[in-house]
Amino acid sequence: MSRDGAALADGLVDAALTVLRQAAGSQALALLVDPTLCDPFSRVEDERGGPGGLPAPFSELPKHLSAVEGLVHMEPLRLEHQDFDQRRWPYLIVLPSEPACEGLLNASVRAALAETQGQVAEHYRGRALCGWQVLEPSDEPLGVRARHCARAWVRAAKLRRPNGEAGYLRVWDPRVAAHLPRVLNADHARALQPAAHGWYWLDIEGRIRLDGLGELSTGPEPAPSAVPAVTLTEWDALRRIASINTLQGVAQTLGVPLPERSWAELDRALLRCHRLGFETDQDALVFGTAWLTVHPAFDSHPEVADALRKARSTGQGAAAGLAAFDDAAWARIGQTLNSTRLVPA
């Protein structure tokens, strides 16, 4: 990282820590960890990390956790569903307002920022360090408050799929939560927002954001009718979030801007890809990369449209359809589209 990059990172870390300390005051903070791709607090990450252990900057986190082992409380989000491996359930690390916990808080913010900037490990684009929640004042023991908090997250994540099946949405994952206002109707987006007071997380620029201003829902389980039932259109849009996040990583690697305000346009491009009959993750990656690097309306160019039609008619994927275009051809096509100001259909 360059000196300017390091200074920018330090500034973002300091800004986040200032916000968290001011928000928490004398109250406890809960760090929410999703170990699906990598458990940053695993002392030996054999299964995913390999013989080299945890990648930097995760490598220091287990040490910081060990230093406050008697002070913090860890509580899993008990997601009893076939889509979630119990060994990889998300979990909370609840930090009391103690000076000894400062090291762990600082390290968690710095590692979370590294995740947003793609600086953890090659091909890793996860968000294991999802965010920090300010716990409401209470006389209850820390462990009881942690259980209340974990149950509230489980309730907040419940939804019904278009086929009527019950499931969970990873509302705690910033890569999912950031898209919800865009892909869901207002009622569904509100229902699936974190049901937590004072939920803070880092966006794709590394800036700290606040969501979930409601009170913790610690009452009985909601009735099935109260669980949001997403429409087929919403469900398809939720499924495309994974492709958008993958392409966010591609854009980061290529140095191509992909700000949050461009997600809706990229989503429409991926929908066009699906409607053309290219429905695999690889198709979305190829189509989206061309959208990023050539032109947002690249598929409206007659040569490209014809190549995609031929690939589809022979049962081939988008990659096969676009394989004949080299860098020079893409440059020519991009220049043509820019001069004629074609827009996506």
Helices and strands as residue ranges (DSSP letters): H 3-24, E 29-33, H 46-49, G 58-60, H 61-67, E 73-76, G 86-88, E 91-95, G 99-101, H 102-116, E 129-134, H 142-156, E 158-160, E 166-168, H 174-177, H 180-183, H 186-191, E 199-202, E 208-211, G 224-226, H 232-254, G 260-262, H 263-275, H 281-293, G 298-300, H 302-313, H 318-322, H 327-340
